[in-house]
């Protein structure tokens, strides 16, 4: 599990954007609150309100044209046009504000709906007051508030609409109906109420449907953030366990190294060539274990004193493949580097261990053949590892990268791919898996080149 342990220790104290890392393994307390998803949903809802306001402006223009031209009812066109101009200006100002801001809170939505109520009240005041059949549009504002706002703001909007309606029964500008033009005013009023009902129904269906979709997306985003937080806590626990195990292993490894050195100085052991060769192999294995333990401790404590090593994509990958081949004496790896024009990057040990983990898994599944292909898609580095093994089971593909979910059937399996997915996500990339058309598994890592540069690594860290 060396591939995963070195990675997970790099993650101690790190967290994905928007989620705070757990202060310690097993620490109790409420989960961190993140408002990014709420602001995103509110921003989309604000855009929907702007679209509805455009529809309201168009609808009012059409209604005014029908009433004034077709029905011959005199309206105060200048003040009505002024209210329409204010709605248009409000929409343009809201769009300009949204381009500069990403956080849209409850108060912003409340003020927007309150301004819409005031505009509707002004239009109704100029066109008959409470006797206007379009007073039913107040109910639309209340329903929008109930969907978008918190309880206190919704009740405040109810009071505002109720006060406006009562005020229109006392203060309004009566409509000047042409004499002898309308004999059935009740029927005309009912027709207006029907038009208002149709408008309410259409706008509510459009708006509530889209708001429901925004809320579902917000809930999905929050669920993903909670899952990431749980995974972060899991990684912290693993990191602490790994660093503790590394401390415990240091003493017996040092003892083994001393014993093997003593054996090297015993002539009767060194005279046996086969035994001397085995002692040499044991010393190499112990030395490798000691270097792994040292790497774990350095990673867990972030104690590396050397500056980040600047290299290039092609050099980094070529050296990585050469080191992996040499350490495992593998001759069945087909390496194809089609990245193209080289780009300077920072040598990242976490990315190195990620690729080691993926290659090790492929080698275990397909010892006779595996392929590592490097490519580029615009500003994205694409790394693809293929093998000729049995491939992934459908349930593995559905839960790719989840901890303790492996086809190897042993306790603790699946942690390697879990760490691969999380490290790649930390670097701003995506890890995916599929089965090849002719069998075998294909694991693809897509990493933005910007996060692998010196400035990008500082930002990502």
Beta strands, then each sheet from edge to edge (+ up, - down):
strand 1: 310-312
strand 2: 333-337
strand 3: 344-346
strand 4: 370-377
strand 5: 380-387
strand 6: 430-435
strand 7: 441-448
sheet 1: 1+ 3-
sheet 2: 2+ 4+ 5- 7+ 6-
end
